[in-house]
Amino acid sequence: MPLRRLSLLGLVVLTLAVVGLVLATQRVRGPQWRTLRPGLEFTTIHGAPFCRRGSANIAVLRVDPRRFRVGVRHFSTGAGEKPPGVLGWLQSSGALAVFNAGQYYPDLSYMGLLVSDGQAISKRRHPEYQAALVAEPAGGGRKARVIDLTDERIELPEWREVAQSFMLFDRSGALRVRRTDRVANRTIVGEDPHGRLLVVTTEGGYKLWELAELLRKGSLDLTHAMCMDGGAEAKMLVRTERFRYASFGPWNGEDGALMPGADVPLPAVITVTPR
């Protein structure tokens, strides 16, 4: 027993050392950003050893809200009776980038406050969701932010674009998610010290709290971050004149079935368009 305990302890210490080395290496090297347009940049970072399934690549889109408009869209405001997939959203919106918004109920209504172009699609504020991606302030000022609702309140029509969801970690560095073993693809939106938004989408499956540790201590320099929907709905498309990126599957569902991720309907999305 003593030898077995010692070996287990050694394994834990070794794992922590590897994790620390990975984070330290990424921070020293830093991400290699590709400028798509002034104020719009893209990179990928490696999520090993935190990735639990599939590709360990993590796509990151960095957006300067002073140059690009962040918009919220819901299928109920369009002509279609059913929500499109992410490709349909990109084509119909004409955006440079599209990614999934927060979670929704079986009837496709949004879980929380959702405002699109000044119209309140959902006025029901989720009592447990303490974060919101907000954009286009009615009174001017910062063009887009990630708000911690434990510190600030949203009063309509203060912002023309709002998508409520839950915090990943706050400005103090405290994790705001439970340590569960659920593995899924993830979409995260965070801020850096310069007021830029960073959209993070994983190509593989992660435990949410482990991804939080990677992003909180990694090289992206995030001050705080919130979670959007995860699982099959976690996806991002980027399309400019000389650049294309897609993260939408195929995605292995929890039942082991192979799902065509591009066809998964998205009732609500966030778009990035030039000003």
C-alpha positions as CSV (number, residue, x, y, z in Angstrom):
1,M,0.0,0.0,0.0
2,P,2.7,2.6,0.8
3,L,4.4,2.0,-2.5
4,R,1.1,2.2,-4.4
5,R,0.2,5.5,-2.6
6,L,3.6,6.8,-3.4
7,S,3.2,6.0,-7.1
8,L,-0.2,7.6,-7.2
9,L,1.2,10.7,-5.5
10,G,4.1,10.7,-8.0
11,L,1.6,10.5,-10.9
12,V,-0.4,13.5,-9.6
13,V,2.8,15.5,-9.1
14,L,4.0,14.6,-12.6
15,T,0.6,15.6,-14.1
16,L,0.6,19.0,-12.4
17,A,4.1,19.6,-13.5
18,V,3.2,18.8,-17.1
19,V,0.2,21.1,-16.9
20,G,2.3,23.9,-15.5
21,L,5.0,23.4,-18.2
22,V,2.4,23.6,-20.9
23,L,0.9,26.8,-19.6
24,A,4.3,28.3,-19.0
25,T,5.4,27.4,-22.5
26,Q,2.3,28.9,-24.1
27,R,2.6,32.1,-22.1
28,V,6.3,32.5,-23.1
29,R,5.7,31.8,-26.8
30,G,2.4,33.6,-26.9
31,P,-0.3,33.0,-29.6
32,Q,0.6,33.8,-33.2
33,W,-2.1,36.2,-34.3
34,R,-3.1,36.5,-37.9
35,T,-4.6,39.8,-38.9
36,L,-7.7,39.3,-41.0
37,R,-8.6,43.0,-41.0
38,P,-7.5,45.8,-38.8
39,G,-9.1,45.1,-35.5
40,L,-10.0,41.5,-36.4
41,E,-7.4,38.7,-35.6
42,F,-7.4,34.9,-35.4
43,T,-5.2,32.3,-33.8
44,T,-5.3,28.8,-32.6
45,I,-3.9,27.5,-29.3
46,H,-3.2,23.9,-28.2
47,G,-5.4,22.6,-25.4
48,A,-3.5,19.5,-24.4
49,P,-3.4,18.0,-21.8
50,F,-6.9,19.3,-21.0
51,C,-8.6,18.0,-24.2
52,R,-10.6,14.9,-23.4
53,R,-11.9,14.0,-26.8
54,G,-11.1,14.9,-30.4
55,S,-8.8,17.7,-31.6
56,A,-7.0,19.7,-29.0
57,N,-7.0,22.8,-31.2
58,I,-8.8,25.8,-29.8
59,A,-9.8,28.6,-32.2
60,V,-9.7,32.2,-31.0
61,L,-11.1,35.3,-32.8
62,R,-10.1,38.6,-31.3
63,V,-12.4,41.5,-32.1
64,D,-12.0,45.2,-31.5
65,P,-15.6,46.5,-30.9
66,R,-14.6,50.0,-32.1
67,R,-14.1,48.6,-35.6
68,F,-16.6,45.8,-35.7
69,R,-20.2,45.5,-34.6
70,V,-21.3,42.6,-32.4
71,G,-24.9,41.7,-33.1
72,V,-27.4,39.2,-31.6
73,R,-29.8,37.3,-33.9
74,H,-32.7,35.0,-33.2
75,F,-34.5,33.0,-35.9
76,S,-38.0,34.2,-34.7
77,T,-37.3,37.6,-36.3
78,G,-36.6,36.2,-39.7
79,A,-38.7,34.7,-42.4
80,G,-38.0,31.0,-41.7
81,E,-40.1,28.9,-39.4
82,K,-37.1,26.8,-38.3
83,P,-33.7,27.9,-37.1
84,P,-30.9,27.5,-39.6
85,G,-27.5,25.9,-39.1
86,V,-24.4,28.0,-38.7
87,L,-23.8,28.1,-42.5
88,G,-27.3,29.4,-43.0
89,W,-26.7,32.1,-40.5
90,L,-23.4,33.2,-42.1
91,Q,-25.0,33.4,-45.5
92,S,-28.1,35.3,-44.4
93,S,-26.3,37.7,-42.2
94,G,-23.5,38.6,-44.4
95,A,-21.2,38.6,-41.3
96,L,-17.5,38.0,-41.3
97,A,-17.9,35.7,-38.3
98,V,-20.8,33.8,-36.6
99,F,-20.8,31.8,-33.4
100,N,-23.4,30.3,-31.2
101,A,-25.2,32.2,-28.5
102,G,-26.3,30.8,-25.1
103,Q,-28.6,28.0,-24.2
104,Y,-32.3,27.5,-25.1
105,Y,-35.3,25.5,-24.0
106,P,-36.9,22.6,-26.0
107,D,-39.4,25.1,-27.6
108,L,-36.3,27.0,-28.9
109,S,-36.9,30.0,-26.6
110,Y,-33.8,31.5,-25.1
111,M,-32.7,30.8,-21.6
112,G,-32.3,34.3,-20.3
113,L,-32.4,37.9,-21.5
114,L,-32.0,38.2,-25.3
115,V,-32.1,41.5,-27.2
116,S,-31.6,41.9,-30.9
117,D,-31.3,45.3,-32.5
118,G,-33.2,46.9,-29.7
119,Q,-36.0,44.3,-29.7
120,A,-36.4,42.1,-26.6
121,I,-36.7,38.6,-27.9
122,S,-36.7,37.2,-24.4
123,K,-37.4,39.4,-21.4
124,R,-37.1,36.5,-18.9
125,R,-33.9,36.9,-17.0
126,H,-32.4,33.6,-15.9
127,P,-31.8,33.8,-12.1
128,E,-28.7,31.6,-12.1
129,Y,-27.0,33.1,-15.2
130,Q,-24.8,35.9,-14.0
131,A,-23.1,37.1,-17.2
132,A,-24.2,38.9,-20.3
133,L,-22.5,39.8,-23.6
134,V,-23.8,43.3,-24.4
135,A,-23.2,45.6,-27.4
136,E,-24.2,48.8,-29.0
137,P,-25.0,51.0,-26.0
138,A,-27.9,53.4,-26.6
139,G,-26.1,56.2,-24.8
140,G,-22.7,55.7,-26.5
141,G,-19.5,54.6,-24.8
142,R,-17.8,51.2,-25.0
143,K,-19.2,49.3,-28.0
144,A,-19.3,45.8,-26.5
145,R,-18.6,44.2,-23.1
146,V,-18.8,41.0,-21.1
147,I,-20.7,42.1,-17.9
148,D,-20.7,40.2,-14.6
149,L,-24.3,40.6,-13.4
150,T,-23.2,40.1,-9.7
151,D,-21.6,43.6,-10.1
152,E,-23.8,45.4,-12.6
153,R,-27.4,45.4,-13.7
154,I,-28.7,45.7,-17.2
155,E,-31.6,48.1,-17.7
156,L,-33.4,48.1,-21.0
157,P,-33.0,49.8,-23.4
158,E,-29.5,50.5,-22.2
159,W,-28.0,48.1,-24.7
160,R,-29.3,47.2,-28.2
161,E,-27.7,43.8,-28.2
162,V,-27.8,41.4,-25.1
163,A,-27.2,37.7,-24.7
164,Q,-27.4,36.4,-21.1
165,S,-25.5,33.3,-20.0
166,F,-23.2,32.3,-17.2
167,M,-19.8,33.3,-16.0
168,L,-16.7,31.1,-16.5
169,F,-14.3,33.1,-14.3
170,D,-14.5,36.7,-13.0
171,R,-12.0,39.6,-12.7
172,S,-10.7,38.3,-9.4
173,G,-9.7,35.1,-11.1
174,A,-12.3,33.0,-9.3
175,L,-13.9,30.1,-11.2
176,R,-17.7,30.4,-11.5
177,V,-18.5,26.9,-12.7
178,R,-18.8,23.6,-10.9
179,R,-16.1,20.9,-11.2
180,T,-18.0,18.3,-13.1
181,D,-16.8,15.5,-15.3
182,R,-19.0,16.4,-18.3
183,V,-17.0,16.6,-21.5
184,A,-18.3,18.7,-24.4
185,N,-17.2,21.2,-27.1
186,R,-17.3,24.7,-25.7
187,T,-17.8,28.3,-26.8
188,I,-16.4,31.1,-24.5
189,V,-16.4,34.9,-24.8
190,G,-14.0,36.9,-22.8
191,E,-12.4,40.4,-22.5
192,D,-8.8,41.4,-22.4
193,P,-7.3,44.5,-20.7
194,H,-7.6,46.5,-23.9
195,G,-11.4,46.1,-24.1
196,R,-11.2,43.6,-27.0
197,L,-13.5,40.6,-27.1
198,L,-12.1,37.1,-27.6
199,V,-14.3,34.4,-28.9
200,V,-13.0,30.9,-28.0
201,T,-14.3,27.7,-29.6
202,T,-12.9,24.3,-28.9
203,E,-12.6,21.7,-31.7
204,G,-12.7,18.9,-29.2
205,G,-14.3,18.0,-25.9
206,Y,-13.3,19.6,-22.6
207,K,-14.4,19.6,-19.0
208,L,-15.6,23.2,-18.4
209,W,-13.6,23.9,-15.3
210,E,-10.4,22.6,-16.8
211,L,-10.9,24.8,-19.9
212,A,-11.4,27.7,-17.4
213,E,-8.1,27.0,-15.8
214,L,-6.4,26.9,-19.2
215,L,-7.9,30.2,-20.3
216,R,-7.5,31.9,-17.0
217,K,-3.8,31.1,-16.7
218,G,-2.9,31.0,-20.4
219,S,-1.4,33.4,-22.9
220,L,-4.6,35.1,-24.1
221,D,-4.5,37.6,-21.3
222,L,-8.2,37.4,-20.5
223,T,-9.5,39.4,-17.6
224,H,-12.8,37.6,-17.3
225,A,-15.0,35.3,-19.5
226,M,-18.4,33.9,-19.9
227,C,-19.8,30.6,-21.4
228,M,-22.1,30.3,-24.4
229,D,-23.9,27.1,-25.3
230,G,-21.8,23.9,-25.5
231,G,-22.0,20.5,-27.0
232,A,-23.2,20.1,-30.6
233,E,-24.2,23.8,-30.7
234,A,-20.6,25.0,-30.0
235,K,-19.4,26.3,-33.3
236,M,-17.8,29.2,-35.1
237,L,-17.4,30.3,-38.7
238,V,-15.0,33.0,-40.0
239,R,-15.0,34.1,-43.6
240,T,-13.0,37.0,-45.0
241,E,-11.6,37.7,-48.4
242,R,-8.5,35.6,-47.9
243,F,-9.3,33.5,-44.9
244,R,-11.8,30.7,-44.0
245,Y,-12.2,28.8,-40.7
246,A,-15.0,26.4,-39.6
247,S,-15.5,24.5,-36.4
248,F,-18.7,22.6,-36.5
249,G,-17.9,18.9,-36.6
250,P,-18.5,16.2,-37.3
251,W,-19.1,16.0,-33.6
252,N,-19.4,12.8,-31.5
253,G,-22.5,13.0,-29.4
254,E,-22.8,11.8,-25.9
255,D,-24.5,8.6,-27.1
256,G,-21.6,7.9,-29.4
257,A,-23.4,8.8,-32.6
258,L,-21.7,10.9,-35.2
259,M,-23.6,14.1,-35.7
260,P,-23.2,16.4,-38.7
261,G,-22.4,19.5,-36.7
262,A,-22.9,22.0,-39.6
263,D,-26.6,21.0,-39.7
264,V,-27.3,21.4,-36.0
265,P,-30.0,24.2,-35.8
266,L,-29.0,27.3,-33.9
267,P,-32.0,29.4,-32.6
268,A,-29.7,32.3,-31.6
269,V,-26.2,33.4,-32.8
270,I,-23.8,36.2,-32.4
271,T,-22.5,38.0,-35.5
272,V,-19.4,40.1,-36.2
273,T,-19.7,42.7,-39.0
274,P,-17.7,45.7,-40.0
275,R,-18.9,49.1,-38.9
